[in-house]
C-alpha cells in the first residue's frame, strides 16, 4: 500500500519536474527575445491557484499530466509587435528548441550526480582479452583503447555496448588506439548462448572530476542517439510497436525503482534518478521530431518559413498541429492499452 502511494508521489514529482523544465526553457527564451507570455502553467485542466506577475500568470493546474507556456501569436494572428508570429524565423527557432535543450541539460546534470557518487567508472579500454575469443583472434591486446566498432564512434562504454548490439555476426572493423598508434583490426563476433560476443573486458578507472564530466556529457548524447535510432527502427519495422511504453508503463518502472530505493537505499535511489535521466532525454529528443503538435513540427514550419521567406498563416499552421495532437492522443491511447495488457498478462 505504501509502495503504491510513494510510486504515485514519485511519478507526479518526476512528470511535473520534466514538464516544468521543458516549459521553463520556452519561457526563458520567449522572455529573453521580448515575446509576450500570457501564462506559464504546470499541469492541465482546471486552475488550482495562480499568481499574476506583470503580464504573465503563473499557475498550477489540477492534472499533473503536462503544462504549457502560452505565447502571444503562437496559434493565431496577432497585431501585437511582441507576438511570436511577428518575430523573425531565427527567434521562433530558438523559442521552439529551448524546451528540449533544457531537458537535455537536466539529463546531463543528473548524470553528473550519478557518476559523481561512483568510486570507479567503466571506460572503453581493454582490461583483458578472453582466451580463444574473437578479440584474441583479431589481435586485440590489453590496454588498447577502443575508438570505434563497425563504424560507430566509441567515447564511453555505453557506445561500445550499443555498437555491439547492432552487429550481425559478420566480420567487421574494430579501431583501437595502441600507444600512439591507431590500428584497424578485423573481428568476427562469436555466437554464444548469451548472444554475440567479442570476448573483451573493460577497465574501470578511478573516478575524477574530469572523468565524471566527460562520462556525463557523452552519456547525454548517447541516450539521445538511442532514442533517435529506436524511433527510426520503429518506422522501419525493426522495433515492434508493442515494445513502446506510455505513462502507465513508465509509472510501473518508477514503482520498481521506488521499491528498490526502499530496499537498497542509495543504489535504488540512483536507479530512480537514472530513470529520470532517460525520461527527460526521451522527452527532449521526442519533442524535436518533425511531428505536428510537437516542437519539432513547429520547427519544421519555421524552416519552411526560412526557405519561403514568408511565414504560413498561424491559423492554418494551427489546424495542422490540432490534427497532429489528435493523432498523438490516439497513439497514446493505444500505447496505454498495451501497457495495461502487459501489466495484466
Secondary structure by P-SEA (a helix, b strand, c coil): caaaaaaaaaaaaaaaaaaaaaaaaaaaaaaaaccccccccccccccccccccccbbbbccccccbbbbbbcccccccccccccccccaaaaaaaaaaaaaaaaaaaaaaaaaaaaacccccccccccccccccccccccccccccccccccccccaaaaaaaaaaccccbbbbbbbcccbbbbbbbbbbbcccccccbbbbbbccccaaaaaaaaaaaaaaaaaaaaaaaaaaaaccccccccccaaaaaaaaaaaaaaaacccaaaaaaaaaaaaaaaaaaaaaaaccccccaaaaaaaaaaaaaacccccaaaaaaaaaaaaaaaaaaaaaaaaaaaaaaac
